[in-house]
Amino acid sequence: MMKQLPALSSFYVFLMNCGIHCSCEGKCFRSFHATKESAGAQDSNCDSLCLPEALMAPYKCENCRYNLHQCFVCGELGSSDESSNTEVFQCSAATCGHFYHPKCVAKLLQKDNEAEPQVLERKIAGGYPFICPAHKCAVCKQIENENVEDFQFAVCCRCPTSYHRKCLPRNIKFDDEGDNDAVTRAWNGLLPKSRALMYCKKHKIINGLGTPARRLKVRNILHSKRDQRSETPKNKKKADDDLPINFLMKKMNLNKKKDDDDDDLPINFQMKKMNLGG
């Protein structure tokens, strides 16, 4: 029988090739390279916090100071301030630092039912507690048992995907498997409780970096939030740009028919319509 749901705090606390460094005392439970000289920072091409030694401890990251956290699904920043206009909500599992938009996490938790995500989204937005998908195996949907090797988790570092070791897809290769032609996506010995760290197949490994693209927003958070808001209207395509050509043609024909219909109206109605339109 599986034991009680474990926390995934260590998922945040450990960094690739570096052990534990400057740990945030806020609710995100993450750790960072404090300086470029930190062990492993240069090897992993890490953009460190560049903190002076005096500020390394105690330390609270900008996300936690300003209550602006990234959704672990879409990567966008959102307010996690529980007192006003909350946009992203934290997983209810003890010491889990994942935050989510209600819509993003509801789709994952209820993806087999088209109607349920909307109901769950409204509940989460209203403060309903939830356990994020990172705490169940993506294949068998069971929780972790850290005392049984087959049921220990391999956790993705880019999204809330976890697998039991026995359920891990065969095309996710470990660094110690000796297959020089395969892209390494999983590592042992970097997480406690005998967990494996991995990047699931949803994320493309970048040549020369050895990891998927890094999307963390941990510095200049207030500027990042403003930029995020300003980018939306500026980069948003016109609605018609995304329509298939047959829909565009149909729309053009409908508009033409509408113009033709106007020709049949009495002249006083046409003039009145023009004045209303102006």
C-alpha positions as CSV (number, residue, x, y, z in Angstrom):
1,M,0.0,0.0,0.0
2,M,1.3,3.5,-0.9
3,K,2.2,5.8,2.0
4,Q,1.0,9.3,2.6
5,L,1.7,11.9,-0.1
6,P,5.3,13.2,0.2
7,A,6.3,16.8,-0.3
8,L,8.5,17.7,-3.3
9,S,10.5,20.5,-1.5
10,S,13.8,19.0,-2.7
11,F,12.6,19.4,-6.2
12,Y,13.3,23.1,-5.8
13,V,16.2,23.1,-3.3
14,F,18.8,21.3,-5.4
15,L,20.4,22.8,-8.5
16,M,22.1,20.9,-11.3
17,N,25.8,20.2,-10.6
18,C,25.9,22.3,-7.5
19,G,24.4,21.0,-4.3
20,I,22.7,23.4,-1.9
21,H,23.5,27.1,-2.0
22,C,21.5,30.3,-1.2
23,S,18.1,29.1,-0.2
24,C,15.0,31.3,-0.3
25,E,13.2,31.5,3.1
26,G,9.9,32.4,1.3
27,K,7.2,30.0,0.1
28,C,8.9,29.0,-3.1
29,F,11.4,26.7,-1.4
30,R,14.0,27.3,-4.1
31,S,17.8,27.7,-4.0
32,F,20.1,29.7,-6.2
33,H,23.7,30.2,-7.0
34,A,24.5,33.3,-5.0
35,T,27.6,34.3,-7.0
36,K,29.3,33.4,-10.3
37,E,32.0,31.8,-8.1
38,S,29.6,29.4,-6.5
39,A,30.6,25.8,-7.0
40,G,28.9,24.6,-10.2
41,A,27.7,28.0,-11.4
42,Q,30.1,28.2,-14.2
43,D,29.8,24.6,-15.2
44,S,26.1,24.8,-15.5
45,N,26.1,28.2,-17.3
46,C,23.9,29.5,-14.4
47,D,22.9,33.2,-14.3
48,S,23.6,33.7,-10.6
49,L,22.0,36.2,-8.3
50,C,25.2,38.1,-8.0
51,L,24.6,38.7,-4.3
52,P,27.2,40.2,-2.0
53,E,28.1,37.7,0.8
54,A,26.4,39.8,3.4
55,L,23.0,39.3,1.7
56,M,23.3,35.5,1.2
57,A,21.5,34.6,4.5
58,P,18.8,35.0,5.4
59,Y,17.6,35.4,1.8
60,K,14.1,35.9,0.3
61,C,13.8,35.9,-3.5
62,E,12.1,38.7,-5.4
63,N,9.2,36.5,-6.3
64,C,8.4,35.9,-2.6
65,R,9.1,39.4,-1.5
66,Y,6.7,40.9,-4.1
67,N,4.3,37.9,-4.1
68,L,4.8,37.5,-7.9
69,H,5.3,33.8,-8.8
70,Q,5.4,32.0,-12.2
71,C,2.8,29.6,-13.1
72,F,4.5,26.2,-13.4
73,V,2.5,25.4,-16.5
74,C,2.6,28.5,-18.7
75,G,5.5,30.3,-17.1
76,E,3.7,33.7,-16.8
77,L,4.1,35.8,-13.6
78,G,1.0,36.2,-11.5
79,S,0.2,37.7,-8.1
80,S,0.2,35.2,-5.3
81,D,-1.0,37.8,-2.8
82,E,-3.8,36.0,-1.0
83,S,-5.2,39.2,0.4
84,S,-6.1,40.8,-3.0
85,N,-6.5,39.9,-6.7
86,T,-4.8,36.5,-6.5
87,E,-3.8,35.2,-9.9
88,V,-1.6,32.2,-9.1
89,F,-2.3,29.7,-6.3
90,Q,0.2,27.4,-4.5
91,C,-0.1,23.7,-4.4
92,S,-1.5,22.5,-1.0
93,A,1.0,19.7,-0.5
94,A,3.4,20.5,2.4
95,T,6.5,22.5,1.3
96,C,5.5,22.3,-2.4
97,G,6.6,25.5,-4.1
98,H,4.6,25.2,-7.3
99,F,2.2,28.0,-8.2
100,Y,-0.5,27.8,-10.9
101,H,-3.2,29.8,-12.7
102,P,-6.5,28.1,-11.8
103,K,-7.2,27.5,-15.5
104,C,-3.8,26.0,-16.2
105,V,-3.8,23.5,-13.3
106,A,-7.5,22.6,-13.7
107,K,-6.9,21.5,-17.3
108,L,-4.1,19.1,-16.1
109,L,-6.0,17.7,-13.1
110,Q,-9.2,17.1,-15.1
111,K,-7.9,16.7,-18.7
112,D,-10.1,13.5,-19.2
113,N,-13.3,15.4,-18.7
114,E,-14.1,18.5,-20.8
115,A,-16.7,20.0,-18.3
116,E,-14.9,19.4,-15.0
117,P,-11.9,21.8,-15.6
118,Q,-14.2,24.8,-15.7
119,V,-15.8,23.8,-12.4
120,L,-12.5,23.1,-10.7
121,E,-11.0,26.3,-12.1
122,R,-13.7,28.4,-10.4
123,K,-13.2,26.4,-7.1
124,I,-9.4,27.0,-7.1
125,A,-9.9,30.7,-7.9
126,G,-12.2,30.8,-4.9
127,G,-9.5,29.3,-2.6
128,Y,-10.2,25.6,-3.0
129,P,-7.1,23.6,-2.0
130,F,-5.6,21.3,-4.6
131,I,-2.6,18.9,-5.0
132,C,-0.7,19.6,-8.2
133,P,0.0,16.9,-10.8
134,A,3.7,16.7,-9.8
135,H,2.7,14.5,-6.8
136,K,1.3,11.6,-8.9
137,C,2.9,9.4,-11.5
138,A,1.9,10.6,-15.0
139,V,1.4,7.0,-16.1
140,C,-0.2,5.0,-13.2
141,K,-1.6,8.1,-11.3
142,Q,-0.3,6.7,-8.0
143,I,1.8,8.7,-5.4
144,E,5.4,8.0,-4.5
145,N,6.8,5.4,-2.1
146,E,10.3,6.5,-1.4
147,N,11.2,3.2,0.3
148,V,10.6,1.1,-2.8
149,E,12.9,1.8,-5.7
150,D,10.4,1.1,-8.4
151,F,8.0,3.6,-6.8
152,Q,10.5,6.4,-6.3
153,F,9.9,9.4,-8.4
154,A,11.8,10.9,-11.4
155,V,10.6,14.5,-11.4
156,C,10.7,17.0,-14.3
157,C,12.5,20.3,-13.7
158,R,10.4,22.2,-16.2
159,C,6.8,21.1,-15.6
160,P,4.6,19.2,-13.1
161,T,5.4,15.8,-14.6
162,S,6.6,12.9,-12.4
163,Y,7.1,9.2,-13.1
164,H,7.7,6.2,-10.9
165,R,11.1,4.7,-11.9
166,K,9.2,1.7,-13.2
167,C,6.9,3.9,-15.3
168,L,9.6,6.1,-16.7
169,P,9.5,6.2,-20.6
170,R,12.3,4.2,-22.1
171,N,13.3,7.1,-24.3
172,I,14.3,9.2,-21.3
173,K,17.9,8.3,-20.9
174,F,20.1,8.6,-17.8
175,D,23.6,10.0,-18.0
176,D,25.1,6.7,-16.7
177,E,23.5,4.5,-19.4
178,G,26.6,4.7,-21.7
179,D,24.5,5.5,-24.8
180,N,26.6,8.2,-26.6
181,D,23.9,8.7,-29.3
182,A,21.1,9.4,-26.9
183,V,20.3,12.8,-25.4
184,T,20.7,12.7,-21.6
185,R,17.5,13.6,-19.9
186,A,17.8,12.1,-16.4
187,W,20.3,12.1,-13.5
188,N,20.6,10.1,-10.3
189,G,22.2,11.4,-7.2
190,L,21.1,15.1,-7.4
191,L,17.9,14.9,-5.3
192,P,17.4,13.4,-1.9
193,K,15.1,10.4,-1.1
194,S,16.7,8.6,-4.1
195,R,14.7,10.6,-6.5
196,A,15.9,11.2,-10.1
197,L,16.0,14.6,-11.7
198,M,14.8,14.6,-15.4
199,Y,13.5,16.7,-18.2
200,C,10.4,15.0,-19.8
201,K,9.9,14.7,-23.5
202,K,7.7,17.8,-23.7
203,H,10.9,19.9,-23.5
204,K,13.5,20.2,-26.2
205,I,17.2,19.9,-25.0
206,I,19.2,22.9,-26.2
207,N,22.6,22.0,-27.8
208,G,25.5,23.3,-25.8
209,L,23.3,24.0,-22.8
210,G,22.3,20.4,-22.0
211,T,18.9,21.5,-20.7
212,P,15.7,22.9,-22.1
213,A,15.4,26.7,-22.4
214,R,15.4,28.4,-19.1
215,R,12.4,30.5,-18.4
216,L,12.9,31.5,-14.8
217,K,11.9,35.1,-13.9
218,V,13.7,35.7,-10.6
219,R,15.3,39.2,-11.0
220,N,13.8,42.6,-11.8
221,I,10.4,41.0,-11.1
222,L,8.4,44.2,-11.1
223,H,9.8,45.1,-14.5
224,S,9.1,41.6,-15.8
225,K,5.5,41.8,-14.7
226,R,5.1,45.2,-16.5
227,D,6.8,43.9,-19.6
228,Q,4.5,40.9,-19.6
229,R,1.4,43.0,-19.5
230,S,2.6,45.4,-22.2
231,E,3.6,42.6,-24.5
232,T,0.2,41.1,-24.7
233,P,-1.6,43.8,-26.8
234,K,1.5,44.7,-28.8
235,N,2.3,41.1,-29.9
236,K,-1.3,40.0,-30.2
237,K,-2.2,39.0,-33.7
238,K,-5.4,40.3,-35.3
239,A,-8.1,37.7,-34.9
240,D,-8.4,37.2,-38.6
241,D,-4.7,36.3,-38.9
242,D,-5.3,32.9,-37.2
243,L,-8.3,31.9,-39.2
244,P,-8.1,29.3,-42.0
245,I,-8.4,30.6,-45.5
246,N,-11.9,29.1,-46.0
247,F,-13.2,30.9,-42.9
248,L,-11.7,34.2,-44.2
249,M,-13.4,33.6,-47.6
250,K,-16.7,32.9,-45.9
251,K,-16.4,36.0,-43.8
252,M,-15.6,38.1,-46.9
253,N,-18.7,36.6,-48.7
254,L,-20.9,37.4,-45.7
255,N,-19.7,40.9,-45.6
256,K,-20.3,41.2,-49.3
257,K,-23.8,39.8,-48.9
258,K,-24.4,42.3,-46.1
259,D,-23.4,45.2,-48.4
260,D,-25.7,43.8,-51.2
261,D,-28.6,43.7,-48.7
262,D,-28.0,47.3,-47.8
263,D,-28.5,48.2,-51.5
264,D,-32.1,47.0,-51.2
265,L,-32.9,49.3,-48.3
266,P,-34.8,52.6,-48.9
267,I,-32.4,55.5,-49.3
268,N,-33.5,57.1,-46.0
269,F,-32.7,53.9,-44.1
270,Q,-29.2,53.7,-45.8
271,M,-28.5,57.4,-44.8
272,K,-29.7,56.7,-41.3
273,K,-27.5,53.7,-41.0
274,M,-24.5,55.6,-42.3
275,N,-25.1,58.4,-39.7
276,L,-25.4,55.8,-36.9
277,G,-22.1,54.2,-38.0
278,G,-20.4,57.5,-38.1
